[in-house]
Amino acid sequence: MKVADVLATAKDSLTVTRVYAEPVERDGTTVIAAAAISGGRGSGEGTDNSGQEGAGGGFGLGAKPVGAFVVKNGHVRWTPAVDVNRLATVIGVVAVTALVVGVRIAKIQAK
């Protein structure tokens, strides 16, 4: 794949439809899901000692849901998505930190 092909693919991939889904309407309520996207690319070309040329590249794209706009009766509200895995990780880190701090305080008070 040529460098120009990688750039063209990246440009085609980074569109508003990657961030906002098509609206879904039911019973007078419209929901528009939204996501956070991130991407990266790399490419290069060169010549070896014998004069042979080569080129290569790649592109990656990631997305995660962040919430949805809900339109009902002419009013729009934002409903954030809840990342349960991240929430559990944060709660775990806070609990472990509290235990470590508690043990240190207990040791200091015991002296």
Biopython code that builds the backbone (N, CA, C, O; Angstrom):
import numpy as np
from Bio.PDB.StructureBuilder import StructureBuilder

atoms = [
    (1, "MET", "N", (0.843, -1.171, 0.000)),
    (1, "MET", "CA", (0.000, 0.000, 0.000)),
    (1, "MET", "C", (0.890, 1.236, 0.000)),
    (1, "MET", "O", (1.810, 1.354, 0.809)),
    (2, "LYS", "N", (0.609, 2.135, -0.897)),
    (2, "LYS", "CA", (1.371, 3.374, -1.011)),
    (2, "LYS", "C", (0.961, 4.354, 0.094)),
    (2, "LYS", "O", (-0.126, 4.255, 0.663)),
    (3, "VAL", "N", (1.846, 5.286, 0.376)),
    (3, "VAL", "CA", (1.593, 6.288, 1.405)),
    (3, "VAL", "C", (0.331, 7.085, 1.084)),
    (3, "VAL", "O", (-0.458, 7.384, 1.981)),
    (4, "ALA", "N", (0.137, 7.426, -0.171)),
    (4, "ALA", "CA", (-1.054, 8.184, -0.568)),
    (4, "ALA", "C", (-2.325, 7.382, -0.300)),
    (4, "ALA", "O", (-3.354, 7.950, 0.067)),
    (5, "ASP", "N", (-2.254, 6.061, -0.483)),
    (5, "ASP", "CA", (-3.417, 5.207, -0.213)),
    (5, "ASP", "C", (-3.760, 5.210, 1.279)),
    (5, "ASP", "O", (-4.934, 5.251, 1.648)),
    (6, "VAL", "N", (-2.741, 5.168, 2.128)),
    (6, "VAL", "CA", (-2.963, 5.200, 3.576)),
    (6, "VAL", "C", (-3.630, 6.507, 3.977)),
    (6, "VAL", "O", (-4.576, 6.513, 4.765)),
    (7, "LEU", "N", (-3.132, 7.619, 3.430)),
    (7, "LEU", "CA", (-3.713, 8.924, 3.754)),
    (7, "LEU", "C", (-5.154, 9.028, 3.264)),
    (7, "LEU", "O", (-6.001, 9.589, 3.960)),
    (8, "ALA", "N", (-5.439, 8.504, 2.094)),
    (8, "ALA", "CA", (-6.803, 8.545, 1.566)),
    (8, "ALA", "C", (-7.743, 7.706, 2.429)),
    (8, "ALA", "O", (-8.872, 8.118, 2.697)),
    (9, "THR", "N", (-7.284, 6.536, 2.863)),
    (9, "THR", "CA", (-8.098, 5.681, 3.727)),
    (9, "THR", "C", (-8.358, 6.353, 5.064)),
    (9, "THR", "O", (-9.471, 6.292, 5.585)),
    (10, "ALA", "N", (-7.343, 6.990, 5.621)),
    (10, "ALA", "CA", (-7.509, 7.698, 6.894)),
    (10, "ALA", "C", (-8.521, 8.823, 6.753)),
    (10, "ALA", "O", (-9.376, 9.002, 7.619)),
    (11, "LYS", "N", (-8.431, 9.579, 5.673)),
    (11, "LYS", "CA", (-9.355, 10.688, 5.454)),
    (11, "LYS", "C", (-10.784, 10.184, 5.320)),
    (11, "LYS", "O", (-11.707, 10.788, 5.867)),
    (12, "ASP", "N", (-10.978, 9.087, 4.602)),
    (12, "ASP", "CA", (-12.311, 8.520, 4.420)),
    (12, "ASP", "C", (-12.871, 7.959, 5.732)),
    (12, "ASP", "O", (-14.086, 7.953, 5.928)),
    (13, "SER", "N", (-12.010, 7.494, 6.618)),
    (13, "SER", "CA", (-12.452, 6.888, 7.878)),
    (13, "SER", "C", (-12.863, 7.916, 8.920)),
    (13, "SER", "O", (-13.712, 7.636, 9.767)),
    (14, "LEU", "N", (-12.277, 9.085, 8.869)),
    (14, "LEU", "CA", (-12.540, 10.106, 9.885)),
    (14, "LEU", "C", (-13.660, 11.032, 9.424)),
    (14, "LEU", "O", (-13.412, 12.154, 8.982)),
    (15, "THR", "N", (-14.884, 10.550, 9.532)),
    (15, "THR", "CA", (-16.049, 11.339, 9.143)),
    (15, "THR", "C", (-16.967, 11.498, 10.344)),
    (15, "THR", "O", (-16.821, 10.801, 11.349)),
    (16, "VAL", "N", (-17.912, 12.418, 10.230)),
    (16, "VAL", "CA", (-18.848, 12.676, 11.322)),
    (16, "VAL", "C", (-19.692, 11.439, 11.633)),
    (16, "VAL", "O", (-20.158, 11.281, 12.761)),
    (17, "THR", "N", (-19.896, 10.558, 10.646)),
    (17, "THR", "CA", (-20.708, 9.360, 10.907)),
    (17, "THR", "C", (-20.006, 8.388, 11.841)),
    (17, "THR", "O", (-20.647, 7.484, 12.377)),
    (18, "ARG", "N", (-18.713, 8.550, 12.048)),
    (18, "ARG", "CA", (-18.000, 7.728, 13.035)),
    (18, "ARG", "C", (-18.289, 8.228, 14.451)),
    (18, "ARG", "O", (-18.211, 7.456, 15.407)),
    (19, "VAL", "N", (-18.619, 9.500, 14.589)),
    (19, "VAL", "CA", (-18.877, 10.099, 15.900)),
    (19, "VAL", "C", (-20.358, 10.032, 16.247)),
    (19, "VAL", "O", (-20.717, 9.643, 17.359)),
    (20, "TYR", "N", (-21.219, 10.406, 15.311)),
    (20, "TYR", "CA", (-22.662, 10.431, 15.558)),
    (20, "TYR", "C", (-23.350, 9.374, 14.702)),
    (20, "TYR", "O", (-23.165, 9.331, 13.486)),
    (21, "ALA", "N", (-24.139, 8.531, 15.341)),
    (21, "ALA", "CA", (-24.884, 7.494, 14.625)),
    (21, "ALA", "C", (-26.095, 8.106, 13.941)),
    (21, "ALA", "O", (-26.480, 9.238, 14.234)),
    (22, "GLU", "N", (-26.682, 7.361, 13.043)),
    (22, "GLU", "CA", (-27.923, 7.802, 12.418)),
    (22, "GLU", "C", (-29.002, 7.913, 13.498)),
    (22, "GLU", "O", (-29.095, 7.039, 14.359)),
    (23, "PRO", "N", (-29.816, 8.966, 13.468)),
    (23, "PRO", "CA", (-30.876, 9.116, 14.469)),
    (23, "PRO", "C", (-31.875, 7.951, 14.407)),
    (23, "PRO", "O", (-32.215, 7.462, 13.330)),
    (24, "VAL", "N", (-32.331, 7.524, 15.582)),
    (24, "VAL", "CA", (-33.354, 6.477, 15.690)),
    (24, "VAL", "C", (-34.568, 7.116, 16.353)),
    (24, "VAL", "O", (-34.449, 7.722, 17.418)),
    (25, "GLU", "N", (-35.740, 6.982, 15.724)),
    (25, "GLU", "CA", (-36.957, 7.604, 16.246)),
    (25, "GLU", "C", (-37.985, 6.532, 16.585)),
    (25, "GLU", "O", (-38.281, 5.659, 15.769)),
    (26, "ARG", "N", (-38.529, 6.609, 17.806)),
    (26, "ARG", "CA", (-39.602, 5.718, 18.257)),
    (26, "ARG", "C", (-40.519, 6.485, 19.186)),
    (26, "ARG", "O", (-40.063, 7.166, 20.104)),
    (27, "ASP", "N", (-41.805, 6.370, 18.943)),
    (27, "ASP", "CA", (-42.816, 6.954, 19.821)),
    (27, "ASP", "C", (-42.553, 8.428, 20.131)),
    (27, "ASP", "O", (-42.750, 8.865, 21.265)),
    (28, "GLY", "N", (-42.115, 9.189, 19.145)),
    (28, "GLY", "CA", (-41.909, 10.623, 19.327)),
    (28, "GLY", "C", (-40.594, 10.999, 19.976)),
    (28, "GLY", "O", (-40.355, 12.181, 20.224)),
    (29, "THR", "N", (-39.736, 10.037, 20.258)),
    (29, "THR", "CA", (-38.430, 10.308, 20.857)),
    (29, "THR", "C", (-37.347, 9.932, 19.854)),
    (29, "THR", "O", (-37.376, 8.847, 19.272)),
    (30, "THR", "N", (-36.390, 10.839, 19.657)),
    (30, "THR", "CA", (-35.273, 10.589, 18.752)),
    (30, "THR", "C", (-34.004, 10.456, 19.574)),
    (30, "THR", "O", (-33.741, 11.274, 20.456)),
    (31, "VAL", "N", (-33.211, 9.421, 19.287)),
    (31, "VAL", "CA", (-31.945, 9.173, 19.982)),
    (31, "VAL", "C", (-30.816, 9.212, 18.956)),
    (31, "VAL", "O", (-30.879, 8.561, 17.913)),
    (32, "ILE", "N", (-29.781, 9.992, 19.275)),
    (32, "ILE", "CA", (-28.593, 10.088, 18.422)),
    (32, "ILE", "C", (-27.389, 9.688, 19.275)),
    (32, "ILE", "O", (-26.948, 10.449, 20.137)),
    (33, "ALA", "N", (-26.868, 8.499, 19.028)),
    (33, "ALA", "CA", (-25.721, 8.002, 19.800)),
    (33, "ALA", "C", (-24.444, 8.720, 19.362)),
    (33, "ALA", "O", (-24.291, 9.079, 18.195)),
    (34, "ALA", "N", (-23.528, 8.925, 20.319)),
    (34, "ALA", "CA", (-22.265, 9.593, 20.038)),
    (34, "ALA", "C", (-21.113, 8.757, 20.574)),
    (34, "ALA", "O", (-21.251, 8.060, 21.579)),
    (35, "ALA", "N", (-19.975, 8.836, 19.891)),
    (35, "ALA", "CA", (-18.784, 8.089, 20.289)),
    (35, "ALA", "C", (-17.569, 9.001, 20.222)),
    (35, "ALA", "O", (-17.551, 9.991, 19.491)),
    (36, "ALA", "N", (-16.557, 8.646, 21.001)),
    (36, "ALA", "CA", (-15.260, 9.326, 20.910)),
    (36, "ALA", "C", (-14.374, 8.463, 20.024)),
    (36, "ALA", "O", (-14.284, 7.253, 20.229)),
    (37, "ILE", "N", (-13.728, 9.067, 19.052)),
    (37, "ILE", "CA", (-12.865, 8.301, 18.166)),
    (37, "ILE", "C", (-11.436, 8.787, 18.283)),
    (37, "ILE", "O", (-11.177, 9.944, 18.611)),
    (38, "SER", "N", (-10.520, 7.885, 18.011)),
    (38, "SER", "CA", (-9.108, 8.239, 17.965)),
    (38, "SER", "C", (-8.459, 7.376, 16.899)),
    (38, "SER", "O", (-8.887, 6.250, 16.643)),
    (39, "GLY", "N", (-7.452, 7.901, 16.303)),
    (39, "GLY", "CA", (-6.782, 7.158, 15.245)),
    (39, "GLY", "C", (-5.323, 7.529, 15.163)),
    (39, "GLY", "O", (-4.870, 8.521, 15.735)),
    (40, "GLY", "N", (-4.616, 6.716, 14.446)),
    (40, "GLY", "CA", (-3.202, 6.976, 14.243)),
    (40, "GLY", "C", (-2.751, 6.337, 12.946)),
    (40, "GLY", "O", (-3.346, 5.374, 12.463)),
    (41, "ARG", "N", (-1.717, 6.878, 12.412)),
    (41, "ARG", "CA", (-1.198, 6.321, 11.174)),
    (41, "ARG", "C", (0.311, 6.392, 11.183)),
    (41, "ARG", "O", (0.914, 7.166, 11.927)),
    (42, "GLY", "N", (0.900, 5.579, 10.351)),
    (42, "GLY", "CA", (2.337, 5.596, 10.171)),
    (42, "GLY", "C", (2.654, 5.142, 8.763)),
    (42, "GLY", "O", (1.964, 4.292, 8.200)),
    (43, "SER", "N", (3.686, 5.705, 8.210)),
    (43, "SER", "CA", (4.079, 5.302, 6.871)),
    (43, "SER", "C", (5.536, 5.654, 6.649)),
    (43, "SER", "O", (6.122, 6.458, 7.375)),
    (44, "GLY", "N", (6.094, 5.044, 5.648)),
    (44, "GLY", "CA", (7.476, 5.333, 5.317)),
    (44, "GLY", "C", (7.836, 4.744, 3.976)),
    (44, "GLY", "O", (7.149, 3.865, 3.453)),
    (45, "GLU", "N", (8.903, 5.234, 3.440)),
    (45, "GLU", "CA", (9.418, 4.696, 2.188)),
    (45, "GLU", "C", (10.914, 4.909, 2.186)),
    (45, "GLU", "O", (11.435, 5.781, 2.882)),
    (46, "GLY", "N", (11.590, 4.113, 1.406)),
    (46, "GLY", "CA", (13.029, 4.240, 1.374)),
    (46, "GLY", "C", (13.661, 3.343, 0.336)),
    (46, "GLY", "O", (12.981, 2.647, -0.419)),
    (47, "THR", "N", (14.993, 3.378, 0.319)),
    (47, "THR", "CA", (15.778, 2.601, -0.627)),
    (47, "THR", "C", (16.852, 1.861, 0.147)),
    (47, "THR", "O", (17.480, 2.425, 1.043)),
    (48, "ASP", "N", (17.067, 0.584, -0.202)),
    (48, "ASP", "CA", (18.116, -0.174, 0.478)),
    (48, "ASP", "C", (19.451, 0.030, -0.238)),
    (48, "ASP", "O", (19.545, 0.795, -1.197)),
    (49, "ASN", "N", (20.479, -0.666, 0.245)),
    (49, "ASN", "CA", (21.837, -0.496, -0.298)),
    (49, "ASN", "C", (21.955, -0.887, -1.759)),
    (49, "ASN", "O", (22.813, -0.368, -2.474)),
    (50, "SER", "N", (21.097, -1.801, -2.212)),
    (50, "SER", "CA", (21.173, -2.241, -3.613)),
    (50, "SER", "C", (20.298, -1.400, -4.537)),
    (50, "SER", "O", (20.210, -1.689, -5.730)),
    (51, "GLY", "N", (19.652, -0.371, -4.009)),
    (51, "GLY", "CA", (18.860, 0.521, -4.838)),
    (51, "GLY", "C", (17.399, 0.151, -4.963)),
    (51, "GLY", "O", (16.661, 0.821, -5.686)),
    (52, "GLN", "N", (16.952, -0.900, -4.278)),
    (52, "GLN", "CA", (15.544, -1.283, -4.351)),
    (52, "GLN", "C", (14.719, -0.360, -3.459)),
    (52, "GLN", "O", (15.109, -0.030, -2.339)),
    (53, "GLU", "N", (13.573, 0.042, -3.988)),
    (53, "GLU", "CA", (12.703, 0.946, -3.253)),
    (53, "GLU", "C", (11.587, 0.164, -2.572)),
    (53, "GLU", "O", (11.168, -0.896, -3.037)),
    (54, "GLY", "N", (11.125, 0.712, -1.473)),
    (54, "GLY", "CA", (10.007, 0.096, -0.765)),
    (54, "GLY", "C", (9.232, 1.145, 0.000)),
    (54, "GLY", "O", (9.761, 2.194, 0.368)),
    (55, "ALA", "N", (7.976, 0.843, 0.231)),
    (55, "ALA", "CA", (7.126, 1.765, 0.986)),
    (55, "ALA", "C", (6.097, 0.949, 1.745)),
    (55, "ALA", "O", (5.755, -0.166, 1.349)),
    (56, "GLY", "N", (5.610, 1.512, 2.832)),
    (56, "GLY", "CA", (4.591, 0.818, 3.606)),
    (56, "GLY", "C", (3.931, 1.777, 4.569)),
    (56, "GLY", "O", (4.416, 2.878, 4.829)),
    (57, "GLY", "N", (2.817, 1.325, 5.084)),
    (57, "GLY", "CA", (2.108, 2.173, 6.028)),
    (57, "GLY", "C", (0.943, 1.450, 6.641)),
    (57, "GLY", "O", (0.608, 0.331, 6.251)),
    (58, "GLY", "N", (0.334, 2.093, 7.594)),
    (58, "GLY", "CA", (-0.821, 1.503, 8.255)),
    (58, "GLY", "C", (-1.636, 2.570, 8.949)),
    (58, "GLY", "O", (-1.175, 3.691, 9.159)),
    (59, "PHE", "N", (-2.850, 2.205, 9.301)),
    (59, "PHE", "CA", (-3.763, 3.141, 9.940)),
    (59, "PHE", "C", (-4.649, 2.365, 10.895)),
    (59, "PHE", "O", (-5.133, 1.283, 10.561)),
    (60, "GLY", "N", (-4.862, 2.907, 12.072)),
    (60, "GLY", "CA", (-5.751, 2.273, 13.045)),
    (60, "GLY", "C", (-6.764, 3.275, 13.566)),
    (60, "GLY", "O", (-6.467, 4.463, 13.695)),
    (61, "LEU", "N", (-7.955, 2.792, 13.863)),
    (61, "LEU", "CA", (-9.024, 3.654, 14.338)),
    (61, "LEU", "C", (-9.729, 2.958, 15.486)),
    (61, "LEU", "O", (-10.045, 1.772, 15.395)),
    (62, "GLY", "N", (-9.976, 3.685, 16.563)),
    (62, "GLY", "CA", (-10.708, 3.134, 17.708)),
    (62, "GLY", "C", (-11.855, 4.051, 18.093)),
    (62, "GLY", "O", (-11.775, 5.267, 17.921)),
    (63, "ALA", "N", (-12.915, 3.465, 18.611)),
    (63, "ALA", "CA", (-14.072, 4.256, 19.023)),
    (63, "ALA", "C", (-14.687, 3.645, 20.263)),
    (63, "ALA", "O", (-14.671, 2.428, 20.444)),
    (64, "LYS", "N", (-15.235, 4.508, 21.125)),
    (64, "LYS", "CA", (-15.965, 4.017, 22.290)),
    (64, "LYS", "C", (-17.171, 4.916, 22.510)),
    (64, "LYS", "O", (-17.088, 6.130, 22.321)),
    (65, "PRO", "N", (-18.283, 4.329, 22.906)),
    (65, "PRO", "CA", (-19.484, 5.142, 23.116)),
    (65, "PRO", "C", (-19.312, 6.087, 24.300)),
    (65, "PRO", "O", (-18.742, 5.719, 25.326)),
    (66, "VAL", "N", (-19.816, 7.315, 24.140)),
    (66, "VAL", "CA", (-19.745, 8.281, 25.235)),
    (66, "VAL", "C", (-21.120, 8.720, 25.715)),
    (66, "VAL", "O", (-21.248, 9.288, 26.800)),
    (67, "GLY", "N", (-22.154, 8.460, 24.911)),
    (67, "GLY", "CA", (-23.501, 8.835, 25.337)),
    (67, "GLY", "C", (-24.422, 9.024, 24.151)),
    (67, "GLY", "O", (-24.138, 8.582, 23.037)),
    (68, "ALA", "N", (-25.537, 9.696, 24.420)),
    (68, "ALA", "CA", (-26.524, 9.920, 23.366)),
    (68, "ALA", "C", (-27.287, 11.207, 23.628)),
    (68, "ALA", "O", (-27.524, 11.591, 24.774)),
    (69, "PHE", "N", (-27.662, 11.860, 22.544)),
    (69, "PHE", "CA", (-28.569, 12.988, 22.615)),
    (69, "PHE", "C", (-29.980, 12.433, 22.477)),
    (69, "PHE", "O", (-30.264, 11.670, 21.553)),
    (70, "VAL", "N", (-30.854, 12.810, 23.386)),
    (70, "VAL", "CA", (-32.242, 12.358, 23.356)),
    (70, "VAL", "C", (-33.123, 13.582, 23.096)),
    (70, "VAL", "O", (-33.105, 14.545, 23.864)),
    (71, "VAL", "N", (-33.890, 13.536, 22.011)),
    (71, "VAL", "CA", (-34.761, 14.646, 21.627)),
    (71, "VAL", "C", (-36.207, 14.200, 21.835)),
    (71, "VAL", "O", (-36.674, 13.247, 21.211)),
    (72, "LYS", "N", (-36.912, 14.914, 22.730)),
    (72, "LYS", "CA", (-38.304, 14.577, 23.025)),
    (72, "LYS", "C", (-39.064, 15.859, 23.303)),
    (72, "LYS", "O", (-38.626, 16.688, 24.100)),
    (73, "ASN", "N", (-40.200, 16.022, 22.648)),
    (73, "ASN", "CA", (-41.052, 17.205, 22.819)),
    (73, "ASN", "C", (-40.283, 18.507, 22.594)),
    (73, "ASN", "O", (-40.514, 19.492, 23.295)),
    (74, "GLY", "N", (-39.377, 18.514, 21.626)),
    (74, "GLY", "CA", (-38.625, 19.720, 21.304)),
    (74, "GLY", "C", (-37.488, 20.040, 22.248)),
    (74, "GLY", "O", (-36.840, 21.073, 22.078)),
    (75, "HIS", "N", (-37.214, 19.202, 23.240)),
    (75, "HIS", "CA", (-36.126, 19.415, 24.188)),
    (75, "HIS", "C", (-35.040, 18.365, 23.953)),
    (75, "HIS", "O", (-35.327, 17.199, 23.682)),
    (76, "VAL", "N", (-33.793, 18.809, 24.063)),
    (76, "VAL", "CA", (-32.653, 17.907, 23.882)),
    (76, "VAL", "C", (-31.958, 17.734, 25.226)),
    (76, "VAL", "O", (-31.714, 18.705, 25.943)),
    (77, "ARG", "N", (-31.643, 16.484, 25.557)),
    (77, "ARG", "CA", (-30.849, 16.236, 26.774)),
    (77, "ARG", "C", (-29.742, 15.246, 26.438)),
    (77, "ARG", "O", (-29.888, 14.400, 25.555)),
    (78, "TRP", "N", (-28.649, 15.369, 27.151)),
    (78, "TRP", "CA", (-27.495, 14.494, 26.972)),
    (78, "TRP", "C", (-27.561, 13.392, 28.011)),
    (78, "TRP", "O", (-27.730, 13.664, 29.200)),
    (79, "THR", "N", (-27.431, 12.153, 27.572)),
    (79, "THR", "CA", (-27.399, 11.012, 28.476)),
    (79, "THR", "C", (-26.044, 10.329, 28.321)),
    (79, "THR", "O", (-25.796, 9.698, 27.293)),
    (80, "PRO", "N", (-25.157, 10.438, 29.317)),
    (80, "PRO", "CA", (-23.827, 9.850, 29.173)),
    (80, "PRO", "C", (-23.875, 8.319, 29.248)),
    (80, "PRO", "O", (-24.709, 7.743, 29.947)),
    (81, "ALA", "N", (-22.975, 7.688, 28.522)),
    (81, "ALA", "CA", (-22.822, 6.231, 28.594)),
    (81, "ALA", "C", (-21.991, 5.913, 29.838)),
    (81, "ALA", "O", (-21.071, 6.655, 30.185)),
    (82, "VAL", "N", (-22.314, 4.827, 30.490)),
    (82, "VAL", "CA", (-21.576, 4.411, 31.682)),
    (82, "VAL", "C", (-20.661, 3.256, 31.295)),
    (82, "VAL", "O", (-21.126, 2.217, 30.827)),
    (83, "ASP", "N", (-19.353, 3.444, 31.493)),
    (83, "ASP", "CA", (-18.372, 2.395, 31.228)),
    (83, "ASP", "C", (-18.191, 1.606, 32.524)),
    (83, "ASP", "O", (-17.431, 2.003, 33.408)),
    (84, "VAL", "N", (-18.899, 0.488, 32.618)),
    (84, "VAL", "CA", (-18.913, -0.301, 33.854)),
    (84, "VAL", "C", (-17.517, -0.819, 34.193)),
    (84, "VAL", "O", (-17.147, -0.853, 35.367)),
    (85, "ASN", "N", (-16.748, -1.219, 33.204)),
    (85, "ASN", "CA", (-15.396, -1.723, 33.464)),
    (85, "ASN", "C", (-14.506, -0.637, 34.056)),
    (85, "ASN", "O", (-13.753, -0.895, 34.995)),
    (86, "ARG", "N", (-14.587, 0.557, 33.522)),
    (86, "ARG", "CA", (-13.777, 1.660, 34.056)),
    (86, "ARG", "C", (-14.234, 2.015, 35.471)),
    (86, "ARG", "O", (-13.409, 2.271, 36.348)),
    (87, "LEU", "N", (-15.541, 2.030, 35.687)),
    (87, "LEU", "CA", (-16.078, 2.328, 37.005)),
    (87, "LEU", "C", (-15.588, 1.313, 38.030)),
    (87, "LEU", "O", (-15.177, 1.691, 39.127)),
    (88, "ALA", "N", (-15.628, 0.024, 37.685)),
    (88, "ALA", "CA", (-15.161, -1.026, 38.595)),
    (88, "ALA", "C", (-13.667, -0.878, 38.878)),
    (88, "ALA", "O", (-13.227, -1.088, 40.008)),
    (89, "THR", "N", (-12.897, -0.523, 37.871)),
    (89, "THR", "CA", (-11.455, -0.333, 38.062)),
    (89, "THR", "C", (-11.180, 0.820, 39.017)),
    (89, "THR", "O", (-10.348, 0.695, 39.916)),
    (90, "VAL", "N", (-11.869, 1.939, 38.832)),
    (90, "VAL", "CA", (-11.665, 3.101, 39.702)),
    (90, "VAL", "C", (-12.051, 2.763, 41.141)),
    (90, "VAL", "O", (-11.337, 3.119, 42.078)),
    (91, "ILE", "N", (-13.178, 2.077, 41.316)),
    (91, "ILE", "CA", (-13.609, 1.689, 42.663)),
    (91, "ILE", "C", (-12.573, 0.763, 43.304)),
    (91, "ILE", "O", (-12.267, 0.894, 44.490)),
    (92, "GLY", "N", (-12.039, -0.166, 42.523)),
    (92, "GLY", "CA", (-11.009, -1.074, 43.039)),
    (92, "GLY", "C", (-9.754, -0.343, 43.465)),
    (92, "GLY", "O", (-9.194, -0.635, 44.522)),
    (93, "VAL", "N", (-9.302, 0.611, 42.652)),
    (93, "VAL", "CA", (-8.093, 1.377, 42.978)),
    (93, "VAL", "C", (-8.322, 2.211, 44.230)),
    (93, "VAL", "O", (-7.440, 2.294, 45.085)),
    (94, "VAL", "N", (-9.477, 2.823, 44.351)),
    (94, "VAL", "CA", (-9.783, 3.622, 45.546)),
    (94, "VAL", "C", (-9.817, 2.732, 46.786)),
    (94, "VAL", "O", (-9.302, 3.115, 47.837)),
    (95, "ALA", "N", (-10.418, 1.550, 46.673)),
    (95, "ALA", "CA", (-10.495, 0.635, 47.822)),
    (95, "ALA", "C", (-9.107, 0.177, 48.257)),
    (95, "ALA", "O", (-8.811, 0.163, 49.452)),
    (96, "VAL", "N", (-8.258, -0.197, 47.310)),
    (96, "VAL", "CA", (-6.904, -0.648, 47.651)),
    (96, "VAL", "C", (-6.111, 0.496, 48.270)),
    (96, "VAL", "O", (-5.396, 0.295, 49.252)),
    (97, "THR", "N", (-6.232, 1.692, 47.705)),
    (97, "THR", "CA", (-5.538, 2.854, 48.260)),
    (97, "THR", "C", (-5.997, 3.132, 49.684)),
    (97, "THR", "O", (-5.175, 3.428, 50.551)),
    (98, "ALA", "N", (-7.307, 3.038, 49.936)),
    (98, "ALA", "CA", (-7.834, 3.258, 51.284)),
    (98, "ALA", "C", (-7.289, 2.220, 52.254)),
    (98, "ALA", "O", (-6.956, 2.552, 53.391)),
    (99, "LEU", "N", (-7.194, 0.971, 51.818)),
    (99, "LEU", "CA", (-6.641, -0.077, 52.694)),
    (99, "LEU", "C", (-5.175, 0.191, 53.015)),
    (99, "LEU", "O", (-4.763, 0.072, 54.168)),
    (100, "VAL", "N", (-4.383, 0.552, 52.006)),
    (100, "VAL", "CA", (-2.958, 0.820, 52.232)),
    (100, "VAL", "C", (-2.786, 2.004, 53.177)),
    (100, "VAL", "O", (-1.974, 1.940, 54.100)),
    (101, "VAL", "N", (-3.524, 3.066, 52.966)),
    (101, "VAL", "CA", (-3.433, 4.240, 53.840)),
    (101, "VAL", "C", (-3.899, 3.880, 55.243)),
    (101, "VAL", "O", (-3.296, 4.315, 56.224)),
    (102, "GLY", "N", (-4.961, 3.096, 55.352)),
    (102, "GLY", "CA", (-5.453, 2.681, 56.660)),
    (102, "GLY", "C", (-4.443, 1.868, 57.439)),
    (102, "GLY", "O", (-4.273, 2.063, 58.643)),
    (103, "VAL", "N", (-3.767, 0.952, 56.751)),
    (103, "VAL", "CA", (-2.733, 0.140, 57.413)),
    (103, "VAL", "C", (-1.589, 1.023, 57.874)),
    (103, "VAL", "O", (-1.082, 0.842, 58.981)),
    (104, "ARG", "N", (-1.175, 1.965, 57.060)),
    (104, "ARG", "CA", (-0.071, 2.847, 57.469)),
    (104, "ARG", "C", (-0.457, 3.716, 58.669)),
    (104, "ARG", "O", (0.345, 3.921, 59.580)),
    (105, "ILE", "N", (-1.677, 4.217, 58.659)),
    (105, "ILE", "CA", (-2.131, 5.015, 59.794)),
    (105, "ILE", "C", (-2.173, 4.164, 61.051)),
    (105, "ILE", "O", (-1.766, 4.620, 62.119)),
    (106, "ALA", "N", (-2.663, 2.928, 60.938)),
    (106, "ALA", "CA", (-2.719, 2.018, 62.095)),
    (106, "ALA", "C", (-1.323, 1.735, 62.634)),
    (106, "ALA", "O", (-1.128, 1.687, 63.849)),
    (107, "LYS", "N", (-0.353, 1.549, 61.750)),
    (107, "LYS", "CA", (1.033, 1.282, 62.195)),
    (107, "LYS", "C", (1.613, 2.502, 62.908)),
    (107, "LYS", "O", (2.308, 2.362, 63.915)),
    (108, "ILE", "N", (1.333, 3.689, 62.393)),
    (108, "ILE", "CA", (1.846, 4.914, 63.008)),
    (108, "ILE", "C", (1.221, 5.104, 64.399)),
    (108, "ILE", "O", (1.908, 5.493, 65.344)),
    (109, "GLN", "N", (-0.064, 4.832, 64.514)),
    (109, "GLN", "CA", (-0.746, 5.016, 65.798)),
    (109, "GLN", "C", (-0.316, 3.955, 66.813)),
    (109, "GLN", "O", (-0.348, 4.207, 68.017)),
    (110, "ALA", "N", (0.086, 2.771, 66.337)),
    (110, "ALA", "CA", (0.502, 1.689, 67.232)),
    (110, "ALA", "C", (1.854, 1.997, 67.868)),
    (110, "ALA", "O", (2.161, 1.459, 68.932)),
    (111, "LYS", "N", (2.654, 2.834, 67.257)),
    (111, "LYS", "CA", (3.985, 3.164, 67.799)),
    (111, "LYS", "C", (3.809, 4.076, 68.931)),
    (111, "LYS", "O", (4.790, 4.492, 69.547)),
]
sb = StructureBuilder()
sb.init_structure("model")
sb.init_model(0)
sb.init_chain("A")
sb.init_seg("    ")
for serial, (resi, resn, name, xyz) in enumerate(atoms, 1):
    if name == "N":
        sb.init_residue(resn, " ", resi, " ")
    sb.init_atom(name, np.array(xyz, "f"), 0.0, 1.0, " ", f" {name:<3s}", serial, name[0])
structure = sb.get_structure()
